Amino acid sequence: MRKGDLTAKLSWKCAFGHEFEASPTLVLLGGHWCPHCLPAPWNYDEEAKRNPFFAQVWYPLHEKNEANYYDESIFAGLEETFTTGR
Ligand SMILES: [Zn+2]
């Protein structure tokens, strides 16, 4: 890791030994973690109620009464965006 670079991907290993790549921004500011242990769908508001570590990155950006839920539909059209550049 280059000091101060939060966007370059790093290699991570979760407590169950799964290895994956993600930028420090995605993990520390976005709240993402091991795709095997925390696969979609993501219910971040419920996660924050039970996980104090995650709560400290979620609540500065969200109210405690929100109910955000993300499933695979958030990826719809994403690949097309990358391939067409639009
Ligand atoms: Zn894992």
PDB file of the backbone (N, CA, C, O) and the ligand in Angstrom, with CONECT records:
HET     ZN  A 101       1
ATOM      1  N   MET A   1       0.844  -1.197   0.000  1.00  0.00           N
ATOM      2  CA  MET A   1       0.000   0.000   0.000  1.00  0.00           C
ATOM      3  C   MET A   1       0.874   1.241   0.000  1.00  0.00           C
ATOM      4  O   MET A   1       1.848   1.342   0.746  1.00  0.00           O
ATOM      5  N   ARG A   2       0.498   2.189  -0.863  1.00  0.00           N
ATOM      6  CA  ARG A   2       1.196   3.474  -0.861  1.00  0.00           C
ATOM      7  C   ARG A   2       0.539   4.352   0.194  1.00  0.00           C
ATOM      8  O   ARG A   2      -0.681   4.518   0.194  1.00  0.00           O
ATOM      9  N   LYS A   3       1.344   4.916   1.096  1.00  0.00           N
ATOM     10  CA  LYS A   3       0.834   5.735   2.190  1.00  0.00           C
ATOM     11  C   LYS A   3      -0.072   6.848   1.668  1.00  0.00           C
ATOM     12  O   LYS A   3       0.306   7.611   0.779  1.00  0.00           O
ATOM     13  N   GLY A   4      -1.278   6.924   2.240  1.00  0.00           N
ATOM     14  CA  GLY A   4      -2.214   7.980   1.870  1.00  0.00           C
ATOM     15  C   GLY A   4      -3.106   7.644   0.691  1.00  0.00           C
ATOM     16  O   GLY A   4      -4.029   8.400   0.387  1.00  0.00           O
ATOM     17  N   ASP A   5      -2.853   6.512   0.007  1.00  0.00           N
ATOM     18  CA  ASP A   5      -3.668   6.133  -1.152  1.00  0.00           C
ATOM     19  C   ASP A   5      -4.827   5.250  -0.686  1.00  0.00           C
ATOM     20  O   ASP A   5      -4.631   4.085  -0.341  1.00  0.00           O
ATOM     21  N   LEU A   6      -6.033   5.818  -0.680  1.00  0.00           N
ATOM     22  CA  LEU A   6      -7.202   5.080  -0.195  1.00  0.00           C
ATOM     23  C   LEU A   6      -7.993   4.439  -1.323  1.00  0.00           C
ATOM     24  O   LEU A   6      -8.978   3.747  -1.066  1.00  0.00           O
ATOM     25  N   THR A   7      -7.576   4.658  -2.582  1.00  0.00           N
ATOM     26  CA  THR A   7      -8.381   4.161  -3.691  1.00  0.00           C
ATOM     27  C   THR A   7      -7.793   2.924  -4.364  1.00  0.00           C
ATOM     28  O   THR A   7      -8.520   2.205  -5.049  1.00  0.00           O
ATOM     29  N   ALA A   8      -6.499   2.654  -4.190  1.00  0.00           N
ATOM     30  CA  ALA A   8      -5.910   1.462  -4.811  1.00  0.00           C
ATOM     31  C   ALA A   8      -6.370   0.211  -4.070  1.00  0.00           C
ATOM     32  O   ALA A   8      -6.458   0.199  -2.843  1.00  0.00           O
ATOM     33  N   LYS A   9      -6.664  -0.846  -4.840  1.00  0.00           N
ATOM     34  CA  LYS A   9      -7.119  -2.098  -4.232  1.00  0.00           C
ATOM     35  C   LYS A   9      -6.005  -2.758  -3.424  1.00  0.00           C
ATOM     36  O   LYS A   9      -4.844  -2.765  -3.832  1.00  0.00           O
ATOM     37  N   LEU A  10      -6.376  -3.305  -2.286  1.00  0.00           N
ATOM     38  CA  LEU A  10      -5.467  -4.075  -1.440  1.00  0.00           C
ATOM     39  C   LEU A  10      -6.018  -5.486  -1.307  1.00  0.00           C
ATOM     40  O   LEU A  10      -7.202  -5.721  -1.549  1.00  0.00           O
ATOM     41  N   SER A  11      -5.164  -6.418  -0.926  1.00  0.00           N
ATOM     42  CA  SER A  11      -5.610  -7.781  -0.653  1.00  0.00           C
ATOM     43  C   SER A  11      -5.991  -7.884   0.814  1.00  0.00           C
ATOM     44  O   SER A  11      -5.244  -7.445   1.688  1.00  0.00           O
ATOM     45  N   TRP A  12      -7.168  -8.473   1.085  1.00  0.00           N
ATOM     46  CA  TRP A  12      -7.672  -8.625   2.449  1.00  0.00           C
ATOM     47  C   TRP A  12      -7.953 -10.086   2.709  1.00  0.00           C
ATOM     48  O   TRP A  12      -8.162 -10.854   1.769  1.00  0.00           O
ATOM     49  N   LYS A  13      -7.961 -10.486   3.974  1.00  0.00           N
ATOM     50  CA  LYS A  13      -8.378 -11.830   4.364  1.00  0.00           C
ATOM     51  C   LYS A  13      -9.282 -11.684   5.573  1.00  0.00           C
ATOM     52  O   LYS A  13      -8.898 -11.087   6.578  1.00  0.00           O
ATOM     53  N   CYS A  14     -10.499 -12.238   5.470  1.00  0.00           N
ATOM     54  CA  CYS A  14     -11.444 -12.134   6.581  1.00  0.00           C
ATOM     55  C   CYS A  14     -11.116 -13.178   7.652  1.00  0.00           C
ATOM     56  O   CYS A  14     -10.209 -13.990   7.468  1.00  0.00           O
ATOM     57  N   ALA A  15     -11.834 -13.160   8.743  1.00  0.00           N
ATOM     58  CA  ALA A  15     -11.572 -14.054   9.861  1.00  0.00           C
ATOM     59  C   ALA A  15     -11.800 -15.520   9.507  1.00  0.00           C
ATOM     60  O   ALA A  15     -11.352 -16.415  10.224  1.00  0.00           O
ATOM     61  N   PHE A  16     -12.508 -15.765   8.385  1.00  0.00           N
ATOM     62  CA  PHE A  16     -12.766 -17.145   7.959  1.00  0.00           C
ATOM     63  C   PHE A  16     -11.799 -17.595   6.872  1.00  0.00           C
ATOM     64  O   PHE A  16     -11.944 -18.686   6.323  1.00  0.00           O
ATOM     65  N   GLY A  17     -10.816 -16.762   6.560  1.00  0.00           N
ATOM     66  CA  GLY A  17      -9.783 -17.144   5.616  1.00  0.00           C
ATOM     67  C   GLY A  17     -10.088 -16.838   4.162  1.00  0.00           C
ATOM     68  O   GLY A  17      -9.291 -17.191   3.293  1.00  0.00           O
ATOM     69  N   HIS A  18     -11.215 -16.196   3.859  1.00  0.00           N
ATOM     70  CA  HIS A  18     -11.518 -15.808   2.480  1.00  0.00           C
ATOM     71  C   HIS A  18     -10.641 -14.625   2.094  1.00  0.00           C
ATOM     72  O   HIS A  18     -10.483 -13.677   2.864  1.00  0.00           O
ATOM     73  N   GLU A  19     -10.076 -14.692   0.903  1.00  0.00           N
ATOM     74  CA  GLU A  19      -9.252 -13.588   0.427  1.00  0.00           C
ATOM     75  C   GLU A  19      -9.998 -12.824  -0.660  1.00  0.00           C
ATOM     76  O   GLU A  19     -10.651 -13.426  -1.512  1.00  0.00           O
ATOM     77  N   PHE A  20      -9.902 -11.510  -0.631  1.00  0.00           N
ATOM     78  CA  PHE A  20     -10.589 -10.681  -1.621  1.00  0.00           C
ATOM     79  C   PHE A  20      -9.835  -9.369  -1.758  1.00  0.00           C
ATOM     80  O   PHE A  20      -8.982  -9.037  -0.936  1.00  0.00           O
ATOM     81  N   GLU A  21     -10.164  -8.629  -2.810  1.00  0.00           N
ATOM     82  CA  GLU A  21      -9.529  -7.337  -3.046  1.00  0.00           C
ATOM     83  C   GLU A  21     -10.555  -6.228  -2.914  1.00  0.00           C
ATOM     84  O   GLU A  21     -11.698  -6.374  -3.347  1.00  0.00           O
ATOM     85  N   ALA A  22     -10.151  -5.133  -2.323  1.00  0.00           N
ATOM     86  CA  ALA A  22     -11.010  -3.958  -2.180  1.00  0.00           C
ATOM     87  C   ALA A  22     -10.132  -2.782  -1.782  1.00  0.00           C
ATOM     88  O   ALA A  22      -9.076  -2.960  -1.176  1.00  0.00           O
ATOM     89  N   SER A  23     -10.575  -1.589  -2.125  1.00  0.00           N
ATOM     90  CA  SER A  23      -9.829  -0.393  -1.730  1.00  0.00           C
ATOM     91  C   SER A  23     -10.128  -0.072  -0.265  1.00  0.00           C
ATOM     92  O   SER A  23     -11.181  -0.453   0.246  1.00  0.00           O
ATOM     93  N   PRO A  24      -9.213   0.624   0.415  1.00  0.00           N
ATOM     94  CA  PRO A  24      -9.495   1.084   1.784  1.00  0.00           C
ATOM     95  C   PRO A  24     -10.760   1.939   1.848  1.00  0.00           C
ATOM     96  O   PRO A  24     -11.490   1.888   2.838  1.00  0.00           O
ATOM     97  N   THR A  25     -11.025   2.722   0.806  1.00  0.00           N
ATOM     98  CA  THR A  25     -12.251   3.536   0.788  1.00  0.00           C
ATOM     99  C   THR A  25     -13.485   2.656   0.849  1.00  0.00           C
ATOM    100  O   THR A  25     -14.416   2.942   1.602  1.00  0.00           O
ATOM    101  N   LEU A  26     -13.501   1.578   0.058  1.00  0.00           N
ATOM    102  CA  LEU A  26     -14.671   0.698   0.019  1.00  0.00           C
ATOM    103  C   LEU A  26     -14.905   0.041   1.379  1.00  0.00           C
ATOM    104  O   LEU A  26     -16.047  -0.092   1.817  1.00  0.00           O
ATOM    105  N   VAL A  27     -13.822  -0.369   2.047  1.00  0.00           N
ATOM    106  CA  VAL A  27     -13.949  -1.074   3.330  1.00  0.00           C
ATOM    107  C   VAL A  27     -14.180  -0.100   4.489  1.00  0.00           C
ATOM    108  O   VAL A  27     -15.102  -0.281   5.286  1.00  0.00           O
ATOM    109  N   LEU A  28     -13.338   0.929   4.575  1.00  0.00           N
ATOM    110  CA  LEU A  28     -13.365   1.787   5.766  1.00  0.00           C
ATOM    111  C   LEU A  28     -14.435   2.870   5.694  1.00  0.00           C
ATOM    112  O   LEU A  28     -14.988   3.263   6.721  1.00  0.00           O
ATOM    113  N   LEU A  29     -14.730   3.352   4.495  1.00  0.00           N
ATOM    114  CA  LEU A  29     -15.740   4.401   4.371  1.00  0.00           C
ATOM    115  C   LEU A  29     -17.060   3.872   3.827  1.00  0.00           C
ATOM    116  O   LEU A  29     -18.124   4.401   4.149  1.00  0.00           O
ATOM    117  N   GLY A  30     -16.994   2.817   2.994  1.00  0.00           N
ATOM    118  CA  GLY A  30     -18.213   2.278   2.399  1.00  0.00           C
ATOM    119  C   GLY A  30     -18.852   1.170   3.206  1.00  0.00           C
ATOM    120  O   GLY A  30     -20.030   0.865   3.018  1.00  0.00           O
ATOM    121  N   GLY A  31     -18.085   0.555   4.114  1.00  0.00           N
ATOM    122  CA  GLY A  31     -18.645  -0.491   4.955  1.00  0.00           C
ATOM    123  C   GLY A  31     -18.696  -1.858   4.303  1.00  0.00           C
ATOM    124  O   GLY A  31     -19.286  -2.782   4.863  1.00  0.00           O
ATOM    125  N   HIS A  32     -18.083  -2.012   3.119  1.00  0.00           N
ATOM    126  CA  HIS A  32     -18.091  -3.329   2.465  1.00  0.00           C
ATOM    127  C   HIS A  32     -17.064  -4.234   3.132  1.00  0.00           C
ATOM    128  O   HIS A  32     -16.091  -3.771   3.727  1.00  0.00           O
ATOM    129  N   TRP A  33     -17.309  -5.559   3.015  1.00  0.00           N
ATOM    130  CA  TRP A  33     -16.369  -6.523   3.577  1.00  0.00           C
ATOM    131  C   TRP A  33     -16.413  -7.777   2.734  1.00  0.00           C
ATOM    132  O   TRP A  33     -16.875  -7.741   1.594  1.00  0.00           O
ATOM    133  N   CYS A  34     -15.943  -8.873   3.271  1.00  0.00           N
ATOM    134  CA  CYS A  34     -15.792 -10.134   2.543  1.00  0.00           C
ATOM    135  C   CYS A  34     -17.057 -10.490   1.748  1.00  0.00           C
ATOM    136  O   CYS A  34     -18.132 -10.621   2.332  1.00  0.00           O
ATOM    137  N   PRO A  35     -16.938 -10.647   0.403  1.00  0.00           N
ATOM    138  CA  PRO A  35     -18.116 -10.961  -0.414  1.00  0.00           C
ATOM    139  C   PRO A  35     -18.669 -12.360  -0.157  1.00  0.00           C
ATOM    140  O   PRO A  35     -19.806 -12.648  -0.529  1.00  0.00           O
ATOM    141  N   HIS A  36     -17.883 -13.236   0.473  1.00  0.00           N
ATOM    142  CA  HIS A  36     -18.380 -14.577   0.803  1.00  0.00           C
ATOM    143  C   HIS A  36     -19.188 -14.545   2.097  1.00  0.00           C
ATOM    144  O   HIS A  36     -20.225 -15.201   2.198  1.00  0.00           O
ATOM    145  N   CYS A  37     -18.722 -13.788   3.082  1.00  0.00           N
ATOM    146  CA  CYS A  37     -19.404 -13.718   4.377  1.00  0.00           C
ATOM    147  C   CYS A  37     -20.559 -12.719   4.364  1.00  0.00           C
ATOM    148  O   CYS A  37     -21.548 -12.891   5.077  1.00  0.00           O
ATOM    149  N   LEU A  38     -20.425 -11.688   3.559  1.00  0.00           N
ATOM    150  CA  LEU A  38     -21.461 -10.653   3.501  1.00  0.00           C
ATOM    151  C   LEU A  38     -21.924 -10.455   2.062  1.00  0.00           C
ATOM    152  O   LEU A  38     -21.737  -9.379   1.494  1.00  0.00           O
ATOM    153  N   PRO A  39     -22.534 -11.498   1.460  1.00  0.00           N
ATOM    154  CA  PRO A  39     -23.010 -11.362   0.083  1.00  0.00           C
ATOM    155  C   PRO A  39     -24.282 -10.527   0.019  1.00  0.00           C
ATOM    156  O   PRO A  39     -24.939 -10.305   1.036  1.00  0.00           O
ATOM    157  N   ALA A  40     -24.624 -10.066  -1.180  1.00  0.00           N
ATOM    158  CA  ALA A  40     -25.891  -9.351  -1.373  1.00  0.00           C
ATOM    159  C   ALA A  40     -27.039 -10.312  -1.068  1.00  0.00           C
ATOM    160  O   ALA A  40     -26.861 -11.515  -1.259  1.00  0.00           O
ATOM    161  N   PRO A  41     -28.202  -9.858  -0.606  1.00  0.00           N
ATOM    162  CA  PRO A  41     -28.551  -8.448  -0.435  1.00  0.00           C
ATOM    163  C   PRO A  41     -27.961  -7.874   0.849  1.00  0.00           C
ATOM    164  O   PRO A  41     -27.668  -8.595   1.802  1.00  0.00           O
ATOM    165  N   TRP A  42     -27.801  -6.564   0.841  1.00  0.00           N
ATOM    166  CA  TRP A  42     -27.260  -5.871   2.000  1.00  0.00           C
ATOM    167  C   TRP A  42     -28.351  -5.054   2.659  1.00  0.00           C
ATOM    168  O   TRP A  42     -29.045  -4.265   2.017  1.00  0.00           O
ATOM    169  N   ASN A  43     -28.482  -5.265   3.960  1.00  0.00           N
ATOM    170  CA  ASN A  43     -29.450  -4.506   4.750  1.00  0.00           C
ATOM    171  C   ASN A  43     -28.643  -3.749   5.803  1.00  0.00           C
ATOM    172  O   ASN A  43     -28.566  -4.154   6.963  1.00  0.00           O
ATOM    173  N   TYR A  44     -28.047  -2.645   5.368  1.00  0.00           N
ATOM    174  CA  TYR A  44     -27.070  -1.947   6.201  1.00  0.00           C
ATOM    175  C   TYR A  44     -27.654  -1.345   7.476  1.00  0.00           C
ATOM    176  O   TYR A  44     -26.960  -1.245   8.488  1.00  0.00           O
ATOM    177  N   ASP A  45     -28.904  -0.950   7.435  1.00  0.00           N
ATOM    178  CA  ASP A  45     -29.480  -0.363   8.653  1.00  0.00           C
ATOM    179  C   ASP A  45     -29.622  -1.413   9.759  1.00  0.00           C
ATOM    180  O   ASP A  45     -29.385  -1.126  10.933  1.00  0.00           O
ATOM    181  N   GLU A  46     -30.012  -2.637   9.369  1.00  0.00           N
ATOM    182  CA  GLU A  46     -30.104  -3.713  10.368  1.00  0.00           C
ATOM    183  C   GLU A  46     -28.714  -4.130  10.834  1.00  0.00           C
ATOM    184  O   GLU A  46     -28.519  -4.437  12.010  1.00  0.00           O
ATOM    185  N   GLU A  47     -27.743  -4.144   9.912  1.00  0.00           N
ATOM    186  CA  GLU A  47     -26.362  -4.492  10.272  1.00  0.00           C
ATOM    187  C   GLU A  47     -25.819  -3.498  11.303  1.00  0.00           C
ATOM    188  O   GLU A  47     -25.176  -3.900  12.273  1.00  0.00           O
ATOM    189  N   ALA A  48     -26.073  -2.220  11.099  1.00  0.00           N
ATOM    190  CA  ALA A  48     -25.555  -1.187  11.997  1.00  0.00           C
ATOM    191  C   ALA A  48     -26.135  -1.316  13.408  1.00  0.00           C
ATOM    192  O   ALA A  48     -25.475  -0.956  14.383  1.00  0.00           O
ATOM    193  N   LYS A  49     -27.368  -1.829  13.523  1.00  0.00           N
ATOM    194  CA  LYS A  49     -27.977  -1.987  14.851  1.00  0.00           C
ATOM    195  C   LYS A  49     -27.282  -3.064  15.672  1.00  0.00           C
ATOM    196  O   LYS A  49     -27.317  -3.033  16.902  1.00  0.00           O
ATOM    197  N   ARG A  50     -26.642  -4.027  14.983  1.00  0.00           N
ATOM    198  CA  ARG A  50     -26.037  -5.167  15.681  1.00  0.00           C
ATOM    199  C   ARG A  50     -24.509  -5.159  15.663  1.00  0.00           C
ATOM    200  O   ARG A  50     -23.879  -5.864  16.451  1.00  0.00           O
ATOM    201  N   ASN A  51     -23.908  -4.366  14.770  1.00  0.00           N
ATOM    202  CA  ASN A  51     -22.468  -4.405  14.568  1.00  0.00           C
ATOM    203  C   ASN A  51     -21.872  -3.026  14.878  1.00  0.00           C
ATOM    204  O   ASN A  51     -21.920  -2.132  14.034  1.00  0.00           O
ATOM    205  N   PRO A  52     -21.314  -2.848  16.076  1.00  0.00           N
ATOM    206  CA  PRO A  52     -20.793  -1.529  16.481  1.00  0.00           C
ATOM    207  C   PRO A  52     -19.697  -1.002  15.559  1.00  0.00           C
ATOM    208  O   PRO A  52     -19.597   0.206  15.345  1.00  0.00           O
ATOM    209  N   PHE A  53     -18.867  -1.908  15.006  1.00  0.00           N
ATOM    210  CA  PHE A  53     -17.812  -1.448  14.102  1.00  0.00           C
ATOM    211  C   PHE A  53     -18.428  -0.834  12.849  1.00  0.00           C
ATOM    212  O   PHE A  53     -18.024   0.242  12.407  1.00  0.00           O
ATOM    213  N   PHE A  54     -19.418  -1.537  12.281  1.00  0.00           N
ATOM    214  CA  PHE A  54     -20.064  -1.011  11.083  1.00  0.00           C
ATOM    215  C   PHE A  54     -20.865   0.252  11.399  1.00  0.00           C
ATOM    216  O   PHE A  54     -20.912   1.179  10.591  1.00  0.00           O
ATOM    217  N   ALA A  55     -21.488   0.287  12.567  1.00  0.00           N
ATOM    218  CA  ALA A  55     -22.311   1.441  12.947  1.00  0.00           C
ATOM    219  C   ALA A  55     -21.505   2.740  12.920  1.00  0.00           C
ATOM    220  O   ALA A  55     -22.041   3.796  12.582  1.00  0.00           O
ATOM    221  N   GLN A  56     -20.226   2.666  13.273  1.00  0.00           N
ATOM    222  CA  GLN A  56     -19.436   3.901  13.326  1.00  0.00           C
ATOM    223  C   GLN A  56     -19.127   4.472  11.942  1.00  0.00           C
ATOM    224  O   GLN A  56     -18.800   5.654  11.835  1.00  0.00           O
ATOM    225  N   VAL A  57     -19.222   3.662  10.873  1.00  0.00           N
ATOM    226  CA  VAL A  57     -19.057   4.214   9.529  1.00  0.00           C
ATOM    227  C   VAL A  57     -20.397   4.491   8.860  1.00  0.00           C
ATOM    228  O   VAL A  57     -20.462   5.254   7.895  1.00  0.00           O
ATOM    229  N   TRP A  58     -21.465   3.879   9.364  1.00  0.00           N
ATOM    230  CA  TRP A  58     -22.789   4.044   8.738  1.00  0.00           C
ATOM    231  C   TRP A  58     -23.517   5.265   9.270  1.00  0.00           C
ATOM    232  O   TRP A  58     -24.062   6.047   8.491  1.00  0.00           O
ATOM    233  N   TYR A  59     -23.536   5.441  10.586  1.00  0.00           N
ATOM    234  CA  TYR A  59     -24.363   6.498  11.166  1.00  0.00           C
ATOM    235  C   TYR A  59     -23.885   7.936  10.900  1.00  0.00           C
ATOM    236  O   TYR A  59     -24.709   8.851  10.933  1.00  0.00           O
ATOM    237  N   PRO A  60     -22.600   8.170  10.641  1.00  0.00           N
ATOM    238  CA  PRO A  60     -22.252   9.552  10.262  1.00  0.00           C
ATOM    239  C   PRO A  60     -22.930   9.995   8.962  1.00  0.00           C
ATOM    240  O   PRO A  60     -23.067  11.193   8.712  1.00  0.00           O
ATOM    241  N   LEU A  61     -23.356   9.026   8.127  1.00  0.00           N
ATOM    242  CA  LEU A  61     -23.944   9.354   6.826  1.00  0.00           C
ATOM    243  C   LEU A  61     -25.431   9.035   6.742  1.00  0.00           C
ATOM    244  O   LEU A  61     -26.072   9.372   5.747  1.00  0.00           O
ATOM    245  N   HIS A  62     -25.999   8.388   7.772  1.00  0.00           N
ATOM    246  CA  HIS A  62     -27.389   7.945   7.713  1.00  0.00           C
ATOM    247  C   HIS A  62     -28.084   8.184   9.047  1.00  0.00           C
ATOM    248  O   HIS A  62     -27.457   8.191  10.107  1.00  0.00           O
ATOM    249  N   GLU A  63     -29.405   8.380   8.965  1.00  0.00           N
ATOM    250  CA  GLU A  63     -30.216   8.523  10.172  1.00  0.00           C
ATOM    251  C   GLU A  63     -30.562   7.139  10.704  1.00  0.00           C
ATOM    252  O   GLU A  63     -30.605   6.168   9.949  1.00  0.00           O
ATOM    253  N   LYS A  64     -30.813   7.054  12.031  1.00  0.00           N
ATOM    254  CA  LYS A  64     -31.073   5.744  12.640  1.00  0.00           C
ATOM    255  C   LYS A  64     -32.436   5.163  12.267  1.00  0.00           C
ATOM    256  O   LYS A  64     -32.688   3.984  12.516  1.00  0.00           O
ATOM    257  N   ASN A  65     -33.321   5.974  11.673  1.00  0.00           N
ATOM    258  CA  ASN A  65     -34.636   5.446  11.298  1.00  0.00           C
ATOM    259  C   ASN A  65     -34.720   5.091   9.807  1.00  0.00           C
ATOM    260  O   ASN A  65     -35.807   4.797   9.308  1.00  0.00           O
ATOM    261  N   GLU A  66     -33.590   5.113   9.093  1.00  0.00           N
ATOM    262  CA  GLU A  66     -33.609   4.752   7.678  1.00  0.00           C
ATOM    263  C   GLU A  66     -33.759   3.234   7.520  1.00  0.00           C
ATOM    264  O   GLU A  66     -33.464   2.476   8.444  1.00  0.00           O
ATOM    265  N   ALA A  67     -34.211   2.806   6.358  1.00  0.00           N
ATOM    266  CA  ALA A  67     -34.348   1.374   6.060  1.00  0.00           C
ATOM    267  C   ALA A  67     -33.875   1.111   4.636  1.00  0.00           C
ATOM    268  O   ALA A  67     -34.677   0.812   3.751  1.00  0.00           O
ATOM    269  N   ASN A  68     -32.564   1.226   4.421  1.00  0.00           N
ATOM    270  CA  ASN A  68     -31.987   0.989   3.099  1.00  0.00           C
ATOM    271  C   ASN A  68     -31.782  -0.506   2.887  1.00  0.00           C
ATOM    272  O   ASN A  68     -31.315  -1.210   3.783  1.00  0.00           O
ATOM    273  N   TYR A  69     -32.131  -0.982   1.707  1.00  0.00           N
ATOM    274  CA  TYR A  69     -31.975  -2.397   1.380  1.00  0.00           C
ATOM    275  C   TYR A  69     -31.455  -2.490  -0.049  1.00  0.00           C
ATOM    276  O   TYR A  69     -32.061  -1.940  -0.969  1.00  0.00           O
ATOM    277  N   TYR A  70     -30.347  -3.178  -0.238  1.00  0.00           N
ATOM    278  CA  TYR A  70     -29.731  -3.271  -1.561  1.00  0.00           C
ATOM    279  C   TYR A  70     -29.636  -4.734  -1.976  1.00  0.00           C
ATOM    280  O   TYR A  70     -29.072  -5.555  -1.254  1.00  0.00           O
ATOM    281  N   ASP A  71     -30.194  -5.057  -3.148  1.00  0.00           N
ATOM    282  CA  ASP A  71     -30.008  -6.406  -3.678  1.00  0.00           C
ATOM    283  C   ASP A  71     -29.318  -6.314  -5.033  1.00  0.00           C
ATOM    284  O   ASP A  71     -28.813  -5.257  -5.411  1.00  0.00           O
ATOM    285  N   GLU A  72     -29.301  -7.428  -5.763  1.00  0.00           N
ATOM    286  CA  GLU A  72     -28.558  -7.488  -7.022  1.00  0.00           C
ATOM    287  C   GLU A  72     -29.059  -6.479  -8.056  1.00  0.00           C
ATOM    288  O   GLU A  72     -28.352  -6.178  -9.017  1.00  0.00           O
ATOM    289  N   SER A  73     -30.282  -5.951  -7.864  1.00  0.00           N
ATOM    290  CA  SER A  73     -30.820  -5.016  -8.857  1.00  0.00           C
ATOM    291  C   SER A  73     -29.990  -3.741  -8.953  1.00  0.00           C
ATOM    292  O   SER A  73     -30.079  -3.026  -9.951  1.00  0.00           O
ATOM    293  N   ILE A  74     -29.181  -3.442  -7.930  1.00  0.00           N
ATOM    294  CA  ILE A  74     -28.356  -2.232  -8.003  1.00  0.00           C
ATOM    295  C   ILE A  74     -27.275  -2.359  -9.064  1.00  0.00           C
ATOM    296  O   ILE A  74     -26.698  -1.359  -9.492  1.00  0.00           O
ATOM    297  N   PHE A  75     -26.993  -3.614  -9.497  1.00  0.00           N
ATOM    298  CA  PHE A  75     -25.971  -3.820 -10.517  1.00  0.00           C
ATOM    299  C   PHE A  75     -26.543  -3.780 -11.933  1.00  0.00           C
ATOM    300  O   PHE A  75     -25.790  -3.805 -12.906  1.00  0.00           O
ATOM    301  N   ALA A  76     -27.876  -3.717 -12.055  1.00  0.00           N
ATOM    302  CA  ALA A  76     -28.507  -3.739 -13.375  1.00  0.00           C
ATOM    303  C   ALA A  76     -28.015  -2.562 -14.205  1.00  0.00           C
ATOM    304  O   ALA A  76     -28.075  -1.412 -13.768  1.00  0.00           O
ATOM    305  N   GLY A  77     -27.529  -2.858 -15.403  1.00  0.00           N
ATOM    306  CA  GLY A  77     -27.065  -1.823 -16.308  1.00  0.00           C
ATOM    307  C   GLY A  77     -25.650  -1.355 -16.045  1.00  0.00           C
ATOM    308  O   GLY A  77     -25.097  -0.573 -16.818  1.00  0.00           O
ATOM    309  N   LEU A  78     -25.050  -1.835 -14.944  1.00  0.00           N
ATOM    310  CA  LEU A  78     -23.704  -1.371 -14.587  1.00  0.00           C
ATOM    311  C   LEU A  78     -22.676  -1.821 -15.611  1.00  0.00           C
ATOM    312  O   LEU A  78     -21.826  -1.039 -16.036  1.00  0.00           O
ATOM    313  N   GLU A  79     -22.758  -3.100 -16.008  1.00  0.00           N
ATOM    314  CA  GLU A  79     -21.781  -3.623 -16.974  1.00  0.00           C
ATOM    315  C   GLU A  79     -21.886  -2.855 -18.293  1.00  0.00           C
ATOM    316  O   GLU A  79     -20.876  -2.524 -18.914  1.00  0.00           O
ATOM    317  N   GLU A  80     -23.109  -2.583 -18.706  1.00  0.00           N
ATOM    318  CA  GLU A  80     -23.319  -1.828 -19.939  1.00  0.00           C
ATOM    319  C   GLU A  80     -22.677  -0.449 -19.836  1.00  0.00           C
ATOM    320  O   GLU A  80     -22.089   0.035 -20.803  1.00  0.00           O
ATOM    321  N   THR A  81     -22.785   0.182 -18.675  1.00  0.00           N
ATOM    322  CA  THR A  81     -22.202   1.501 -18.465  1.00  0.00           C
ATOM    323  C   THR A  81     -20.699   1.455 -18.663  1.00  0.00           C
ATOM    324  O   THR A  81     -20.117   2.346 -19.282  1.00  0.00           O
ATOM    325  N   PHE A  82     -20.065   0.396 -18.127  1.00  0.00           N
ATOM    326  CA  PHE A  82     -18.617   0.289 -18.244  1.00  0.00           C
ATOM    327  C   PHE A  82     -18.172   0.031 -19.683  1.00  0.00           C
ATOM    328  O   PHE A  82     -17.174   0.588 -20.141  1.00  0.00           O
ATOM    329  N   THR A  83     -18.924  -0.820 -20.394  1.00  0.00           N
ATOM    330  CA  THR A  83     -18.486  -1.183 -21.743  1.00  0.00           C
ATOM    331  C   THR A  83     -18.755  -0.093 -22.756  1.00  0.00           C
ATOM    332  O   THR A  83     -18.012   0.039 -23.728  1.00  0.00           O
ATOM    333  N   THR A  84     -19.812   0.701 -22.550  1.00  0.00           N
ATOM    334  CA  THR A  84     -20.131   1.759 -23.508  1.00  0.00           C
ATOM    335  C   THR A  84     -19.500   3.094 -23.122  1.00  0.00           C
ATOM    336  O   THR A  84     -19.395   4.000 -23.949  1.00  0.00           O
ATOM    337  N   GLY A  85     -19.079   3.213 -21.856  1.00  0.00           N
ATOM    338  CA  GLY A  85     -18.491   4.453 -21.412  1.00  0.00           C
ATOM    339  C   GLY A  85     -19.504   5.550 -21.152  1.00  0.00           C
ATOM    340  O   GLY A  85     -19.126   6.707 -20.970  1.00  0.00           O
ATOM    341  N   ARG A  86     -20.794   5.205 -21.132  1.00  0.00           N
ATOM    342  CA  ARG A  86     -21.829   6.203 -20.861  1.00  0.00           C
ATOM    343  C   ARG A  86     -22.404   6.026 -19.480  1.00  0.00           C
ATOM    344  O   ARG A  86     -23.291   6.781 -19.079  1.00  0.00           O
TER     345      ARG A  86
HETATM  346 ZN    ZN A 101     -15.251 -14.244   4.550  1.00  0.00          ZN2+
END
